[in-house]
Amino acid sequence: MKVVETVEDGTFVITIEDAAGGLASDIADRAFLPFVTTAQDGSHAGLGLTVCASLAASMGGTVNLISTELGLKATVTLPLSADF
């Protein structure tokens, strides 16, 4: 796993990248919707990315997912200061 934190143009950016195979395109398209999960046994509610995206949006930021050759890259951007 690789984690990189940067500050760019007044925005805090954290990128987390893994090599765990990524997400299938049908799941990636719905990844931020509530109750979408890849857990075959139902052990995960599928709310983690929904909550993360909602929290980031409430702070004026975003969460993005990009499939890579080996896995998945998640990028969270947050403004360093904002009026909420």
N, C-alpha and C positions, 0 to 999 in steps of 0.2 A: 504494500500500500504506500502511496505517495501523497503527502499533504504539503501544499504550498500556500502561504499567506502573503498577500501583497496589498499595497495601497496604491491606487491609481486614480488620479483626478478626483480626489475627495471621496473615493469609494473603497471600502474594505472588501477584498476579494479573497475567499478561501476556496481552494480547489482540492478535492479528494479524488484520487484515482486508484482503482484496484485492477487486478488481473484475474478476476473471478468469473469471467465468461460473459458479463454484460446481461442485458435484458433482450428478450425477443421483441421484435418491432410491435407486435400487437399489445404487449404489456407496456412497453415504453410509451406508446401513444396515450395510455390511460393511467400512467404511473401516479399522477397527482390526484386522481379521483379517489374518494373514500371507498374503503373496503376492497381495493384491488391488491391482491397478494399473489406471490408465487409459491407460497407454502402449500404443498400438496395435502398436508394433514390438518389444515385449518388452524395451526398453532399461532398464526399471526393475524391480527385483525385487519391489516392493510390500511392503517391510518397514519403511519409515521411520516411519509412524504407529504400527505395532505396537511398535517399539522405543521411541518417544517415550512412548506410553501406559504401557508397562512400566516405564520409568525413573521417570516421574511417580508411578506407583502405589507403587514401591519406596520413594519418599520421602514417602508419605502424601498425594499429590496426585492430580490428575485432568487429563485433556485432553478437551475437548469441541469438536465441530464443529457449526456452525449455518450453513445456507445463508441468504444474504441476497438482496436484490433483484438485486444486481449481482455477487455472488461468494460468498466463503466467509469465515467468521469462526471462528478457532481461539482457544480460551481455555485457558490452562494455569494451574492453581492449585497452589501449593505452600505448605505450612505454613512459617512462619518458623523454628520450632524444633519438633523432634519426637524421640521415642525410636524409633529404627529397629531 
